[in-house]
Amino acid sequence: MNRILKHFRYFHLFAALVLIIVFINDASGSSASTDLDALEAKAWKAWQNGDISQAVEIAVKLVEAKSSAPAGQHIMFLKAFVTGKYEEALGIYKKIDPAYPKYAELDNVVINAFRHLGRFPEAEKLAHSRGKEKHVLELLKMLKENPLKVTLDKLTVIPFAKGQLHEFFPDFEVILNGERVTVHIDTGGTFLHMAPARAEKLGIKLIPGGKAKHGSRSVDIYHGIAKTFRIGDALFENVPVGALSSLVGQENFIIFGTSILQQFLSTLDYANKRLILFPRDNSQLRKEHLALLPADEVKIPFYMAGDHYVFVRGGVGEHRDLNFFIDSGLVSLHPGKGGIRQAAFTAPPNSFIRWGFKPEEVEKKVFDSHLPLSLGPLEQEGHLVLAGKEEKDSWGKFADVRIDGLLSHAFLKHYAWTIDFNKRIYIFSTQVKE
């Protein structure tokens, strides 16, 4: 009997030790899991704040941890995309486990990566497999069947036209589908945008495209293809067209955007009222191009989400860690001393109040900023600003990065502004060169 009791005591002692070991292991595993969850949250917070480098540094650690690898790969995938490294982005995407909870969030970015690379059959195949809307499938099919072609083998300089809004919204004489027309440059747009009636008049067949953003508004969009578009010596064939319902009644209003400029090394030389274009990959012409500009340069890195949403680090007063959408098409005009004034910047009312503006000032919607606006190291004072209608905490999100506001023409016009898509940098020349 004593022997049995002795064994019974040993059994209980052994069971207790096992429970202690299991508890320690569980606690250790739980602690490690909690640490990784905190690290993942920190990575996403950095990314959403626009701290790209910090987010990627943490993402590397998450990938090394293996159990959190998909989250780290997600951030590294987005970083490759917004810096224009589309093949690298697709390579990372292939490594991400489809069981990852946020896997579906990658769909549209991957489709856009294929589009940037001109790989429309793969974009279309993925869209089908992921159950995308009919209008997305029809657009991809149309782009696949009508591949864009761009021809320019020399530097070309196109003078600004002198339309009614040319001081606030630069315009150019071009030939579109054989017709000579005036078009405005708006970096908030893609290729070509116009009213549906104008597209049909130009012989552009349209298909429904769902919803799109025009400023802060959600509008109906229709897609089509322009056979030809010539600006200066640059010839485009099979150019995507977005016809916006918000432009009904503005049939003479046509804009072209970032997707046109993206085909070249492009300079908007506001002081000398000209647009300079040359092929992106010609090193000799690059020297000729930059020789036309002042020697002083301020280089600012930029990122691009979607097909044209370019964003840059900027600031309002002492708040220098903000993210701005660079959209030259803010035509917000107001009477003032010396003539018409144009708003340079817009953000939600809540943001202006958070940055130090008085509520009664913000309620006016349009008001003079007592704080300077900045773009990287560039800073300007005395601008008119616009408080949007939406009561929200940010202007929006691009590739999950918080966008704090929209910076536009009234700020940009003080420079010769070169957009280098190969290096993903803006080059601002701050002196006038005749």
N, C-alpha and C positions, 0 to 999 in steps of 0.2 A: 504493500500500500504506500509506504514511504517512497519507494522507487517511483511509483506512478505519480505521486504528488511532485516529486523532484522533476520528472520529465515534463509534467504539466507546467511547472514554474519556468522551466527552460523554454518551453513552447511559447509562453506568454512574453518572455523576455525577447525571444527571437522575433515574434510578431511585432512587438513594440519597436524594435530596431528597424524592421522593414518599413513600418509606418513612418518612422522618423526620416529614413532615407528617401522614401517616396515623397514626403512633405518637402524635404530640402530640395529635391530635384524639381518638384512642381513649382516651388517658390522661385527657384533659380530660373526655370523656363518662363514663368510668368513675368519675372523681372526683366528678362532679356526681351520678351515680347513687348512689354510696356516701353522699354527703351527704344525699340525699333519703331513702335507706333509714334512715339514722341519725335523721333528723328524724321520719320516720313511726314508728320504734320509740319515740322520745321522746314523741310524741303519745299512743301507745297506753299507754305506761307511766303517763303523767299521768292518762289517763282511768281506767285500772284502779285507780289509787290514790285515785280520787275527786277529783282536782284538775281539776274540770270546766272552769273558766275557762282554765287553762293549756293544757289539751288542745285547746280550741276555738281559742285563739290560734294554736297550731301548725297546726291543721287548715286555717285560712284560708291559711296559707303553702303548704300542700300543694296546695290547690285552685289557687292562683295559679301553681304550678309545672306545672300541666296534666298532666304525665306521672304525677303522684301524686294527681291530683284525686279519684279514687274513694275512696281511703283518707281523705282530708280530708272528703269528703262523707259518708262513713260515720259519722265522729265527729260531724259537725254534725247529721246525721239523728238520731243517738241523743240528742244534747243537746236538740234540739227535742222529741223524744218524752218524755224524762223530766221536762221542764219543762211538759208539758201542751199544747204547741203542735202539735197533731196535724195540722192542715192544712199547716203549714209543713213538718213532717216528711215528709208525703206529697209535697209539692212538691220537696223535696230528693231523695227516692227516685227520682222520675221522671228526674232528671238522671244518676243513677249508671249507668255502663256495665254491662250484664248480663254482660259478659266478666270483670268484676272477680272475682278469686278468692274473695272472701268474700261474694259476692252472695246466696248461699243463706242465709247467717246473718241476713239482713234479713227473711226471710219472716214469721216469727212476730211480729216487731215491727210490720210493716206491717199484718198481720191485726188485731193489737190496736189499732192506730191507727184502722182502720176501725170496730172494735167500739166504741171510745170515742166515735166520732162518730155511732154508730147506723147506719152504712152497711153493714148486714149482707149485702146482695146482692153488694157489691163484695168484702167479706171472703170470702164463700163462693166467688165466682168465682176469686179469687186462690188460695185453698186448693186448689181443683180443679186449676188450671193448674200448681201447684207440687207436685202429687202428695202432698198431706197425708193422714194416716191417716183411716180411715173414721170413727172416733169424733169427730175434729175436724170433719169435714164434716157429720156428723149434728147436732153441737152448734150449729154456725153456722146450719144449716137450721132448727133448733128456735127459735133466738133470732130469726131473720128472721120466722118465722111467728107469733111471740108477742112483739111489741115491748113493751118496758118502758114503763110510764106512771106518772108520779109527780105527785101532786096535793097541794100545800100552798100556801096563799095568805096565811098569817099565821104569826107566831112561835108556836112550841109548846114547852112545857116538860114533860118527862116525868120523874117522880121515879124514883130507883132503887127496885127492889123489895127485899125482905128475905129472899132465899133463903139457903140454907145456906152458900153461898160468896160472898155479896154483898160482903164486905169485901175479897176477893181477886180477884173476877171479877164486876164489877157486872152486875146483871140488871134486866129490865124486863118489865112486863106488857104484852102485845101481843095482837092478834087475827090469827091466821094461818089462812087458808082457812076463816074463820068460827068458828074455835075459839080460846078464850082460853087462851094459853100463856105461860110464862115463858121469856125468851130472854136470853142473855148477850152482852155486847159484846166482840168480839175483833178488833182492828185487823189481825191477821194473816190474817183471812178475807176473802172477797169479799162476796157478798150474803147468802145463807142456807146454813147447813151443819147437817146432822143425820144420824142413823143411817138406813140404808136402810129399816128396818122402820117407823120413825116417819114417813118421807116417804110410804110406801105407806098408812099408817093415815090420813094427812091427805089422801089422794086425789091424791097427786102421782105421776104416771107417770114411771118412771125409764128411762134408756137408759145403756148402758156408756160410760164416759168415759176409759178408759185409766188412767194413773197420775197421782197428785198428791202433793204434799208436805203432811204433817201434822207440824209441827215439823221434825225432821230425818229423819223416816221417810217412805219411799215407800209409798203405800197405794193401793188401788183406789178409784176415784171413779165415781159414777153421777150423771147430770145429769137435772134435771127443771125444771118450772115451777110455782110456786105461784100460784094465781089472784089471791089478795089477801093483803096484809100491811099491817096498820095499826099504827102506833106514834105515840101521841099523836094529833095532828090530821093527820098525814101518812099518805096512802093510796098504797100501791104496788099496781100491777096487773101481772101477768105477771112475777113475780120469779124470776130464776134460782136454782136450788137445787143444791147439791153434796152428795150423800150419800156419806159416807166409811166405808169398811170398818173403820177404826180406832175408830169409834163404836158398833160392834156391842156390845150389852149396856148401852148408855147411851141408851136410847130416849127418856128425858125430857130429854136434853141437846140444846139447840138454840142456835146462835150466829148473830149477824149481824156483818158486818164493814165494812171500809173502803168497799166499793162502795155500801153504804147511806148512810154518812156523806157520801160524795162528792156526793150529790145536793143537799146543803145547805151553808150555813155552819153548822158543827157545833161545839158546845162540850160537853166532858165536864167538868162542874164537880164535882170529887170532894169538895171540902170541904162543899158544900151538897147533895151526893148527887142530882144531876139532870143530865139531858141536854137541851140547848137546841138547837133546830133552826129554821132559817128559810130561805126560798128564796135561792139564791146571788146572784141578780141584782137584788134589790130593795134599793136604796140606803137608803130610809127605814127599812125593817125592820132593815137592818144597824146603823143607829145605835141602834135600840131594843135590839137583841141585845147589842151591845157595852156599852151602858149598864148592863146587868145584872151586868157584871163589874168587878173592881177596875181602877183607872186605871193601875196599874203594869203594864207589858207588857215581855216579852222576845220579840222576833221572831226566828225561826230558819227559814231557807229549807229546803225539803225537795224531794226528787225522788221520782218514782214510776215504777217499771219494771212491765212486764206489765200486769195489770189491777188490782193492789192493793199491790204490793211497795214500800212507802214507806221510803226510807232518808235518813239525816241524818248530818252530821258530828258525831262524839262523841269521847270520850276515856277512857282509863284511866290515872290518874296523870298523868305528864308526856307521855304519848303522846296528843296532842290531834288527830292527823291520821287518826283511824280513821273507819270508816263503819259505822253501826248500823242494823239493821232495827228499826223501831218496831212492836213486836208486843205488844199489851197482854194477850195470852192465855197468858202463861207462869204456869201454876198449879203451881208447884213449892213445896210447903208442908213446913215442917220445925219440930219442936218446939224451943223456945228459952226464954230467960228472959223471963218476962212473957207467955208464950203462944206461939201459932203464928207463925212467921216465913215470909215469902215471898221467894224469890230474885228479885232485880231484873234480873239480867243473866246471859247464858250465852254461852260461846265455847269453842272447842276447847282441850284441855289445852296443846298446843304454844304457843298464843297467850298464855295466862296466864304460862307460863314465860318467854316472850320479853319480856313486859311487866314482869318482875321478881318473880314469885311463886316460892316454893320448890317444887321437884318433889314433896316429901313432903306439902306442903299441897294441891297440885293433885290428888294421888292420892286425897284424901278425897272428891273430886267436888263436895261442897257445903261451902263454907267462907266465913269472913268476909273481906272484902276490906280489906287495910290501905291500899289506894290509893283515892282518890276516883273516882267515876264522873262523867262530864260529858256534857252535851248542849248543844252550842254553848257559851255562856258560863255555863250553869247547872251547878252542881256539888253533889254530895251525898256524904257519907261514911257509913261504918258499914253498908254493905249486905252482904247474903248473896248470894253468886254461885255459879254452877253451871258446872262443867266438863263439856262434852259427852263422848260416848263416842268420837267419831271422831278418829282421829289424823291431822289435816290442818292446813294452815297458815292457813286462814281458814274462816269460817262458811259461805261460799258466794259466788256472784256474782249480781248483778242488772244486766241490760243491760251485761254485761262489767265492771261496777265491783265491786271486791273488797269483800265484806261481812265485817267483823271480828267482829261479835257481834250479839246480840239484846237490846235494852233494853225493859223491860216495866213492868207496872202498879205494882210496888213503888216505882219511881222516879217514874212519871208522876202517881201519886195525890196528890202534894204540891202540885198546881197546879189551876187552872182552865185546861183545855187546849182551845184553839180551833184548828180545822183549816180554813184558808182555801184551798180548791182553786183559786179564781180567781187569787189572787196567789202560790200555791204557797209559803205560809209557815205555820208554826206560831206561835201567839200563846200564850205562857204567862203567866198572871197569878199572882204569887207571894204575894198576900195573900188572906185570907178575907173575903168580903163576904156578909153575911147578907141 
